[in-house]
Amino acid sequence: MSLLLPDLESEDGAEFWAGTSRGELLIQTCVSCDTPRFPPRPMCPQCQSLDFSWRQASGKGKIWSFVVVHAPVLPAYQDLVPYSVIVVELDESPNLRMVGNLLTRGDGPINEIDPNTIVIGESVEVVFKKVEDVALPCWMRSKK
Ligand SMILES: [Zn+2]
């Protein structure tokens, strides 16, 4: 049963995934107009420049939205429902939203958090969960 995992060698995403494997959340940023973008892609959506650099993000953000998955579409997720999938807006820019799971610990299961306790606007921090050969960005509630 296979999990949904990214292509680590894709032309646009390879640098991003190399970063997560080192524990870094790298964000592609336009050299011409300084606009950050995600997911990685060749051209700046603001100014159409093809020049970019990679900058390390703080890994901090807020829950912008979430869904609770009850009926899995893939067999590998059958035993995990219900689990939540959150959309995080990074502190660096409202342009930067990432989809992931909310965990209680970096190696925790994706269904450990009661979805009824999730609040839009909650502060979260990135954690990199090792899944097969991928360091997958996931999220934990910020400690206050
Ligand atoms: Zn630009």
Backbone and ligand atoms as CSV (ligand in chain L), in Angstrom:
chain,resi,resn,atom,element,x,y,z
A,1,MET,N,N,0.853,-1.185,0.000
A,1,MET,CA,C,0.000,0.000,0.000
A,1,MET,C,C,0.888,1.234,0.000
A,2,SER,N,N,0.710,2.061,-0.975
A,2,SER,CA,C,1.640,3.185,-1.067
A,2,SER,C,C,1.018,4.475,-0.550
A,3,LEU,N,N,1.854,5.236,0.133
A,3,LEU,CA,C,1.471,6.546,0.632
A,3,LEU,C,C,1.658,7.566,-0.477
A,4,LEU,N,N,0.995,8.691,-0.317
A,4,LEU,CA,C,1.194,9.788,-1.265
A,4,LEU,C,C,2.458,10.544,-0.876
A,5,LEU,N,N,3.497,10.415,-1.692
A,5,LEU,CA,C,4.759,11.077,-1.392
A,5,LEU,C,C,5.246,11.843,-2.622
A,6,PRO,N,N,6.010,12.908,-2.389
A,6,PRO,CA,C,6.439,13.751,-3.516
A,6,PRO,C,C,7.576,13.122,-4.315
A,7,ASP,N,N,7.757,13.620,-5.513
A,7,ASP,CA,C,8.888,13.247,-6.356
A,7,ASP,C,C,10.086,14.109,-5.940
A,8,LEU,N,N,11.041,13.487,-5.256
A,8,LEU,CA,C,12.168,14.249,-4.708
A,8,LEU,C,C,13.096,14.782,-5.791
A,9,GLU,N,N,13.004,14.230,-6.989
A,9,GLU,CA,C,13.924,14.606,-8.062
A,9,GLU,C,C,13.295,15.587,-9.055
A,10,SER,N,N,12.063,16.016,-8.801
A,10,SER,CA,C,11.420,16.905,-9.776
A,10,SER,C,C,12.250,18.170,-9.956
A,11,GLU,N,N,12.267,18.684,-11.165
A,11,GLU,CA,C,13.137,19.813,-11.489
A,11,GLU,C,C,12.854,21.018,-10.590
A,12,ASP,N,N,11.582,21.312,-10.350
A,12,ASP,CA,C,11.237,22.486,-9.556
A,12,ASP,C,C,11.406,22.250,-8.054
A,13,GLY,N,N,11.143,21.026,-7.605
A,13,GLY,CA,C,11.072,20.791,-6.175
A,13,GLY,C,C,12.310,20.197,-5.525
A,14,ALA,N,N,13.292,19.756,-6.299
A,14,ALA,CA,C,14.436,19.024,-5.740
A,14,ALA,C,C,15.147,19.819,-4.634
A,15,GLU,N,N,15.328,21.120,-4.853
A,15,GLU,CA,C,16.027,21.943,-3.856
A,15,GLU,C,C,15.210,22.043,-2.556
A,16,PHE,N,N,13.901,22.166,-2.714
A,16,PHE,CA,C,13.020,22.213,-1.543
A,16,PHE,C,C,13.163,20.944,-0.706
A,17,TRP,N,N,13.135,19.782,-1.387
A,17,TRP,CA,C,13.199,18.503,-0.667
A,17,TRP,C,C,14.596,18.236,-0.116
A,18,ALA,N,N,15.620,18.742,-0.788
A,18,ALA,CA,C,16.977,18.647,-0.221
A,18,ALA,C,C,17.021,19.437,1.080
A,19,GLY,N,N,16.335,20.579,1.113
A,19,GLY,CA,C,16.273,21.398,2.325
A,19,GLY,C,C,15.558,20.683,3.459
A,20,THR,N,N,14.399,20.083,3.181
A,20,THR,CA,C,13.666,19.422,4.266
A,20,THR,C,C,14.487,18.271,4.847
A,21,SER,N,N,15.292,17.624,4.005
A,21,SER,CA,C,16.103,16.506,4.515
A,21,SER,C,C,17.177,16.997,5.480
A,22,ARG,N,N,17.529,18.291,5.399
A,22,ARG,CA,C,18.483,18.897,6.339
A,22,ARG,C,C,17.768,19.614,7.487
A,23,GLY,N,N,16.435,19.540,7.513
A,23,GLY,CA,C,15.684,20.232,8.550
A,23,GLY,C,C,15.479,21.706,8.259
A,24,GLU,N,N,15.515,22.080,6.980
A,24,GLU,CA,C,15.337,23.481,6.586
A,24,GLU,C,C,14.107,23.616,5.695
A,25,LEU,N,N,13.318,24.654,5.980
A,25,LEU,CA,C,12.165,24.957,5.140
A,25,LEU,C,C,12.584,26.064,4.175
A,26,LEU,N,N,12.907,25.683,2.949
A,26,LEU,CA,C,13.418,26.643,1.972
A,26,LEU,C,C,12.280,27.174,1.113
A,27,ILE,N,N,12.289,28.488,0.907
A,27,ILE,CA,C,11.255,29.134,0.116
A,27,ILE,C,C,11.905,29.805,-1.088
A,28,GLN,N,N,11.343,29.497,-2.239
A,28,GLN,CA,C,11.822,30.090,-3.475
A,28,GLN,C,C,11.411,31.568,-3.495
A,29,THR,N,N,12.368,32.426,-3.790
A,29,THR,CA,C,12.096,33.862,-3.762
A,29,THR,C,C,12.614,34.512,-5.034
A,30,CYS,N,N,11.793,35.376,-5.630
A,30,CYS,CA,C,12.161,36.045,-6.880
A,30,CYS,C,C,13.320,37.023,-6.638
A,31,VAL,N,N,14.334,36.948,-7.479
A,31,VAL,CA,C,15.476,37.843,-7.355
A,31,VAL,C,C,15.106,39.254,-7.837
A,32,SER,N,N,14.204,39.350,-8.800
A,32,SER,CA,C,13.862,40.650,-9.375
A,32,SER,C,C,12.946,41.480,-8.486
A,33,CYS,N,N,11.895,40.863,-7.913
A,33,CYS,CA,C,10.913,41.658,-7.151
A,33,CYS,C,C,10.783,41.207,-5.703
A,34,ASP,N,N,11.562,40.202,-5.292
A,34,ASP,CA,C,11.616,39.784,-3.884
A,34,ASP,C,C,10.357,39.061,-3.406
A,35,THR,N,N,9.495,38.627,-4.308
A,35,THR,CA,C,8.268,37.937,-3.903
A,35,THR,C,C,8.556,36.451,-3.666
A,36,PRO,N,N,8.194,35.952,-2.463
A,36,PRO,CA,C,8.358,34.514,-2.220
A,36,PRO,C,C,7.203,33.740,-2.840
A,37,ARG,N,N,7.462,32.498,-3.198
A,37,ARG,CA,C,6.383,31.695,-3.780
A,37,ARG,C,C,6.492,30.238,-3.364
A,38,PHE,N,N,5.320,29.597,-3.313
A,38,PHE,CA,C,5.223,28.174,-3.019
A,38,PHE,C,C,3.937,27.681,-3.648
A,39,PRO,N,N,3.903,26.495,-4.247
A,39,PRO,CA,C,5.020,25.571,-4.418
A,39,PRO,C,C,6.045,26.068,-5.439
A,40,PRO,N,N,7.235,25.455,-5.429
A,40,PRO,CA,C,8.295,25.873,-6.344
A,40,PRO,C,C,7.867,25.750,-7.807
A,41,ARG,N,N,8.229,26.753,-8.574
A,41,ARG,CA,C,7.945,26.731,-10.010
A,41,ARG,C,C,8.916,27.673,-10.696
A,42,PRO,N,N,9.052,27.559,-12.022
A,42,PRO,CA,C,10.134,28.286,-12.703
A,42,PRO,C,C,9.961,29.796,-12.725
A,43,MET,N,N,8.709,30.295,-12.797
A,43,MET,CA,C,8.510,31.725,-13.087
A,43,MET,C,C,7.794,32.452,-11.953
A,44,CYS,N,N,8.227,33.687,-11.702
A,44,CYS,CA,C,7.577,34.519,-10.695
A,44,CYS,C,C,6.180,34.921,-11.170
A,45,PRO,N,N,5.131,34.684,-10.341
A,45,PRO,CA,C,3.778,35.045,-10.751
A,45,PRO,C,C,3.548,36.552,-10.762
A,46,GLN,N,N,4.428,37.322,-10.107
A,46,GLN,CA,C,4.264,38.778,-10.054
A,46,GLN,C,C,4.910,39.475,-11.239
A,47,CYS,N,N,6.147,39.090,-11.565
A,47,CYS,CA,C,6.891,39.857,-12.578
A,47,CYS,C,C,7.439,38.987,-13.707
A,48,GLN,N,N,7.128,37.705,-13.689
A,48,GLN,CA,C,7.519,36.772,-14.752
A,48,GLN,C,C,9.033,36.554,-14.861
A,49,SER,N,N,9.772,36.957,-13.851
A,49,SER,CA,C,11.213,36.694,-13.871
A,49,SER,C,C,11.478,35.204,-13.678
A,50,LEU,N,N,12.533,34.733,-14.327
A,50,LEU,CA,C,12.947,33.338,-14.158
A,50,LEU,C,C,14.099,33.204,-13.157
A,51,ASP,N,N,14.514,34.342,-12.579
A,51,ASP,CA,C,15.620,34.316,-11.617
A,51,ASP,C,C,15.086,34.196,-10.190
A,52,PHE,N,N,15.628,33.237,-9.450
A,52,PHE,CA,C,15.167,33.067,-8.070
A,52,PHE,C,C,16.310,32.576,-7.197
A,53,SER,N,N,16.095,32.747,-5.892
A,53,SER,CA,C,17.026,32.170,-4.924
A,53,SER,C,C,16.195,31.414,-3.892
A,54,TRP,N,N,16.887,30.688,-3.008
A,54,TRP,CA,C,16.202,29.941,-1.952
A,54,TRP,C,C,16.546,30.562,-0.618
A,55,ARG,N,N,15.530,30.829,0.189
A,55,ARG,CA,C,15.753,31.402,1.512
A,55,ARG,C,C,15.116,30.504,2.555
A,56,GLN,N,N,15.766,30.415,3.681
A,56,GLN,CA,C,15.229,29.586,4.748
A,56,GLN,C,C,14.144,30.345,5.502
A,57,ALA,N,N,12.971,29.749,5.586
A,57,ALA,CA,C,11.863,30.355,6.316
A,57,ALA,C,C,11.983,30.040,7.809
A,58,SER,N,N,11.260,30.811,8.617
A,58,SER,CA,C,11.293,30.606,10.073
A,58,SER,C,C,10.639,29.287,10.461
A,59,GLY,N,N,9.752,28.793,9.596
A,59,GLY,CA,C,9.010,27.582,9.946
A,59,GLY,C,C,7.830,27.859,10.851
A,60,LYS,N,N,7.504,29.145,11.020
A,60,LYS,CA,C,6.365,29.512,11.863
A,60,LYS,C,C,5.209,30.007,11.009
A,61,GLY,N,N,4.003,29.704,11.475
A,61,GLY,CA,C,2.831,30.151,10.744
A,61,GLY,C,C,1.582,29.973,11.573
A,62,LYS,N,N,0.454,30.155,10.885
A,62,LYS,CA,C,-0.840,30.016,11.553
A,62,LYS,C,C,-1.742,29.112,10.715
A,63,ILE,N,N,-2.614,28.406,11.401
A,63,ILE,CA,C,-3.572,27.561,10.675
A,63,ILE,C,C,-4.550,28.466,9.938
A,64,TRP,N,N,-4.572,28.341,8.621
A,64,TRP,CA,C,-5.416,29.182,7.769
A,64,TRP,C,C,-6.743,28.480,7.473
A,65,SER,N,N,-6.675,27.146,7.387
A,65,SER,CA,C,-7.870,26.348,7.165
A,65,SER,C,C,-7.537,24.887,7.473
A,66,PHE,N,N,-8.541,24.049,7.559
A,66,PHE,CA,C,-8.286,22.616,7.714
A,66,PHE,C,C,-9.502,21.820,7.283
A,67,VAL,N,N,-9.274,20.559,6.986
A,67,VAL,CA,C,-10.368,19.629,6.723
A,67,VAL,C,C,-10.140,18.392,7.587
A,68,VAL,N,N,-11.208,17.656,7.804
A,68,VAL,CA,C,-11.105,16.384,8.507
A,68,VAL,C,C,-11.474,15.285,7.515
A,69,VAL,N,N,-10.539,14.376,7.311
A,69,VAL,CA,C,-10.741,13.288,6.354
A,69,VAL,C,C,-11.410,12.118,7.071
A,70,HIS,N,N,-12.576,11.731,6.582
A,70,HIS,CA,C,-13.302,10.597,7.168
A,70,HIS,C,C,-13.274,9.370,6.278
A,71,ALA,N,N,-13.294,9.599,4.973
A,71,ALA,CA,C,-13.336,8.477,4.031
A,71,ALA,C,C,-12.085,8.525,3.155
A,72,PRO,N,N,-11.144,7.627,3.418
A,72,PRO,CA,C,-9.894,7.671,2.639
A,72,PRO,C,C,-10.120,7.216,1.206
A,73,VAL,N,N,-9.398,7.829,0.301
A,73,VAL,CA,C,-9.502,7.410,-1.096
A,73,VAL,C,C,-8.416,6.398,-1.430
A,74,LEU,N,N,-7.430,6.251,-0.563
A,74,LEU,CA,C,-6.355,5.294,-0.810
A,74,LEU,C,C,-6.262,4.303,0.354
A,75,PRO,N,N,-6.008,3.038,0.048
A,75,PRO,CA,C,-5.953,2.008,1.094
A,75,PRO,C,C,-4.930,2.303,2.191
A,76,ALA,N,N,-3.823,2.960,1.860
A,76,ALA,CA,C,-2.767,3.205,2.848
A,76,ALA,C,C,-3.249,4.095,3.985
A,77,TYR,N,N,-4.337,4.844,3.772
A,77,TYR,CA,C,-4.827,5.775,4.782
A,77,TYR,C,C,-6.056,5.240,5.528
A,78,GLN,N,N,-6.459,4.028,5.165
A,78,GLN,CA,C,-7.686,3.427,5.698
A,78,GLN,C,C,-7.727,3.402,7.225
A,79,ASP,N,N,-6.637,2.996,7.850
A,79,ASP,CA,C,-6.641,2.823,9.298
A,79,ASP,C,C,-6.384,4.130,10.053
A,80,LEU,N,N,-6.189,5.213,9.332
A,80,LEU,CA,C,-5.822,6.475,9.982
A,80,LEU,C,C,-7.007,7.425,10.161
A,81,VAL,N,N,-8.096,7.184,9.446
A,81,VAL,CA,C,-9.240,8.091,9.544
A,81,VAL,C,C,-9.922,7.959,10.908
A,82,PRO,N,N,-10.531,9.043,11.442
A,82,PRO,CA,C,-10.460,10.388,10.856
A,82,PRO,C,C,-9.138,11.074,11.222
A,83,TYR,N,N,-8.593,11.836,10.272
A,83,TYR,CA,C,-7.408,12.641,10.561
A,83,TYR,C,C,-7.590,14.004,9.909
A,84,SER,N,N,-6.820,14.966,10.375
A,84,SER,CA,C,-6.979,16.319,9.844
A,84,SER,C,C,-5.867,16.632,8.859
A,85,VAL,N,N,-6.180,17.503,7.928
A,85,VAL,CA,C,-5.190,18.079,7.018
A,85,VAL,C,C,-5.339,19.585,7.150
A,86,ILE,N,N,-4.238,20.249,7.479
A,86,ILE,CA,C,-4.328,21.687,7.719
A,86,ILE,C,C,-3.639,22.467,6.603
A,87,VAL,N,N,-4.074,23.703,6.420
A,87,VAL,CA,C,-3.388,24.646,5.535
A,87,VAL,C,C,-2.763,25.712,6.429
A,88,VAL,N,N,-1.452,25.863,6.309
A,88,VAL,CA,C,-0.715,26.810,7.148
A,88,VAL,C,C,-0.277,28.003,6.315
A,89,GLU,N,N,-0.567,29.192,6.826
A,89,GLU,CA,C,-0.039,30.410,6.206
A,89,GLU,C,C,1.233,30.781,6.950
A,90,LEU,N,N,2.354,30.818,6.221
A,90,LEU,CA,C,3.630,31.116,6.859
A,90,LEU,C,C,3.692,32.573,7.293
A,91,ASP,N,N,4.416,32.824,8.387
A,91,ASP,CA,C,4.548,34.191,8.908
A,91,ASP,C,C,5.214,35.115,7.896
A,92,GLU,N,N,6.042,34.562,6.997
A,92,GLU,CA,C,6.797,35.400,6.059
A,92,GLU,C,C,5.901,36.143,5.070
A,93,SER,N,N,4.789,35.501,4.663
A,93,SER,CA,C,3.955,36.130,3.630
A,93,SER,C,C,2.622,35.420,3.505
A,94,PRO,N,N,1.530,36.180,3.305
A,94,PRO,CA,C,0.248,35.532,3.022
A,94,PRO,C,C,0.242,34.796,1.681
A,95,ASN,N,N,1.287,35.011,0.862
A,95,ASN,CA,C,1.424,34.256,-0.386
A,95,ASN,C,C,1.798,32.803,-0.144
A,96,LEU,N,N,2.287,32.514,1.060
A,96,LEU,CA,C,2.885,31.205,1.313
A,96,LEU,C,C,1.961,30.357,2.166
A,97,ARG,N,N,1.305,29.423,1.534
A,97,ARG,CA,C,0.447,28.498,2.258
A,97,ARG,C,C,0.873,27.073,1.936
A,98,MET,N,N,0.969,26.266,2.977
A,98,MET,CA,C,1.390,24.884,2.819
A,98,MET,C,C,0.363,23.950,3.423
A,99,VAL,N,N,0.182,22.822,2.784
A,99,VAL,CA,C,-0.747,21.803,3.254
A,99,VAL,C,C,0.042,20.734,4.006
A,100,GLY,N,N,-0.463,20.318,5.153
A,100,GLY,CA,C,0.235,19.277,5.900
A,100,GLY,C,C,-0.628,18.717,7.011
A,101,ASN,N,N,-0.004,17.938,7.875
A,101,ASN,CA,C,-0.710,17.342,8.999
A,101,ASN,C,C,-0.272,18.009,10.297
A,102,LEU,N,N,-1.190,18.042,11.250
A,102,LEU,CA,C,-0.899,18.587,12.575
A,102,LEU,C,C,-0.553,17.415,13.492
A,103,LEU,N,N,0.645,17.476,14.084
A,103,LEU,CA,C,1.151,16.368,14.902
A,103,LEU,C,C,1.389,16.843,16.323
A,104,THR,N,N,1.515,15.893,17.244
A,104,THR,CA,C,1.907,16.235,18.615
A,104,THR,C,C,3.416,16.077,18.794
A,105,ARG,N,N,4.052,15.350,17.884
A,105,ARG,CA,C,5.507,15.156,17.906
A,105,ARG,C,C,5.960,14.805,16.501
A,106,GLY,N,N,7.240,15.011,16.241
A,106,GLY,CA,C,7.757,14.857,14.882
A,106,GLY,C,C,7.576,13.488,14.283
A,107,ASP,N,N,7.566,12.448,15.136
A,107,ASP,CA,C,7.393,11.101,14.593
A,107,ASP,C,C,6.010,10.547,14.920
A,108,GLY,N,N,5.099,11.458,15.275
A,108,GLY,CA,C,3.755,11.025,15.675
A,108,GLY,C,C,2.874,10.711,14.478
A,109,PRO,N,N,1.793,9.953,14.730
A,109,PRO,CA,C,0.836,9.628,13.671
A,109,PRO,C,C,-0.013,10.849,13.295
A,110,ILE,N,N,-0.574,10.823,12.086
A,110,ILE,CA,C,-1.314,11.984,11.596
A,110,ILE,C,C,-2.708,12.094,12.205
A,111,ASN,N,N,-3.103,11.096,12.983
A,111,ASN,CA,C,-4.461,11.112,13.556
A,111,ASN,C,C,-4.448,11.265,15.069
A,112,GLU,N,N,-3.340,11.788,15.624
A,112,GLU,CA,C,-3.226,11.870,17.079
A,112,GLU,C,C,-3.962,13.082,17.661
A,113,ILE,N,N,-4.166,14.104,16.851
A,113,ILE,CA,C,-4.838,15.322,17.331
A,113,ILE,C,C,-6.344,15.212,17.082
A,114,ASP,N,N,-7.120,15.490,18.116
A,114,ASP,CA,C,-8.573,15.509,17.973
A,114,ASP,C,C,-8.954,16.685,17.077
A,115,PRO,N,N,-9.538,16.410,15.907
A,115,PRO,CA,C,-9.870,17.499,14.975
A,115,PRO,C,C,-10.783,18.557,15.595
A,116,ASN,N,N,-11.568,18.169,16.608
A,116,ASN,CA,C,-12.476,19.128,17.239
A,116,ASN,C,C,-11.736,20.201,18.035
A,117,THR,N,N,-10.447,19.993,18.284
A,117,THR,CA,C,-9.682,20.969,19.058
A,117,THR,C,C,-8.923,21.954,18.164
A,118,ILE,N,N,-8.970,21.759,16.876
A,118,ILE,CA,C,-8.211,22.625,15.964
A,118,ILE,C,C,-8.940,23.956,15.786
A,119,VAL,N,N,-8.184,25.029,15.860
A,119,VAL,CA,C,-8.757,26.372,15.766
A,119,VAL,C,C,-8.057,27.138,14.639
A,120,ILE,N,N,-8.847,27.743,13.763
A,120,ILE,CA,C,-8.278,28.601,12.723
A,120,ILE,C,C,-7.508,29.747,13.400
A,121,GLY,N,N,-6.323,30.014,12.922
A,121,GLY,CA,C,-5.528,31.098,13.481
A,121,GLY,C,C,-4.524,30.640,14.537
A,122,GLU,N,N,-4.590,29.380,14.936
A,122,GLU,CA,C,-3.615,28.844,15.904
A,122,GLU,C,C,-2.205,28.937,15.350
A,123,SER,N,N,-1.243,29.244,16.221
A,123,SER,CA,C,0.156,29.298,15.806
A,123,SER,C,C,0.748,27.894,15.768
A,124,VAL,N,N,1.493,27.635,14.701
A,124,VAL,CA,C,2.130,26.327,14.533
A,124,VAL,C,C,3.571,26.511,14.071
A,125,GLU,N,N,4.340,25.453,14.241
A,125,GLU,CA,C,5.741,25.446,13.798
A,125,GLU,C,C,6.016,24.176,13.027
A,126,VAL,N,N,6.877,24.301,12.035
A,126,VAL,CA,C,7.161,23.157,11.182
A,126,VAL,C,C,7.974,22.106,11.936
A,127,VAL,N,N,7.733,20.859,11.579
A,127,VAL,CA,C,8.535,19.742,12.061
A,127,VAL,C,C,8.661,18.811,10.857
A,128,PHE,N,N,9.793,18.155,10.743
A,128,PHE,CA,C,10.008,17.332,9.560
A,128,PHE,C,C,9.859,15.868,9.935
A,129,LYS,N,N,8.817,15.267,9.388
A,129,LYS,CA,C,8.515,13.875,9.698
A,129,LYS,C,C,9.115,12.973,8.634
A,130,LYS,N,N,9.882,12.004,9.076
A,130,LYS,CA,C,10.500,11.063,8.141
A,130,LYS,C,C,9.466,10.028,7.711
A,131,VAL,N,N,9.154,10.021,6.419
A,131,VAL,CA,C,8.227,9.038,5.864
A,131,VAL,C,C,8.939,8.383,4.683
A,132,GLU,N,N,9.300,7.118,4.864
A,132,GLU,CA,C,10.149,6.437,3.877
A,132,GLU,C,C,11.402,7.293,3.653
A,133,ASP,N,N,11.707,7.717,2.430
A,133,ASP,CA,C,12.937,8.497,2.223
A,133,ASP,C,C,12.675,10.005,2.141
A,134,VAL,N,N,11.493,10.429,2.607
A,134,VAL,CA,C,11.115,11.836,2.516
A,134,VAL,C,C,11.068,12.468,3.906
A,135,ALA,N,N,11.597,13.681,4.016
A,135,ALA,CA,C,11.407,14.475,5.229
A,135,ALA,C,C,10.244,15.414,4.945
A,136,LEU,N,N,9.080,15.019,5.406
A,136,LEU,CA,C,7.827,15.696,5.057
A,136,LEU,C,C,7.539,16.826,6.043
A,137,PRO,N,N,7.340,18.051,5.533
A,137,PRO,CA,C,6.988,19.131,6.468
A,137,PRO,C,C,5.604,18.878,7.078
A,138,CYS,N,N,5.583,18.779,8.405
A,138,CYS,CA,C,4.333,18.694,9.155
A,138,CYS,C,C,4.358,19.814,10.175
A,139,TRP,N,N,3.339,19.870,11.026
A,139,TRP,CA,C,3.189,21.036,11.905
A,139,TRP,C,C,2.853,20.612,13.312
A,140,MET,N,N,3.373,21.378,14.251
A,140,MET,CA,C,3.036,21.194,15.664
A,140,MET,C,C,2.562,22.524,16.221
A,141,ARG,N,N,1.685,22.460,17.216
A,141,ARG,CA,C,1.246,23.701,17.867
A,141,ARG,C,C,2.452,24.380,18.516
A,142,SER,N,N,2.522,25.708,18.375
A,142,SER,CA,C,3.619,26.460,18.999
A,142,SER,C,C,3.457,26.421,20.510
A,143,LYS,N,N,4.583,26.268,21.193
A,143,LYS,CA,C,4.543,26.297,22.663
A,143,LYS,C,C,4.514,27.754,23.109
A,144,LYS,N,N,3.628,28.030,24.049
A,144,LYS,CA,C,3.544,29.418,24.530
A,144,LYS,C,C,3.864,29.457,25.994
L,1,ZN,ZN,ZN,9.223,38.653,-9.348
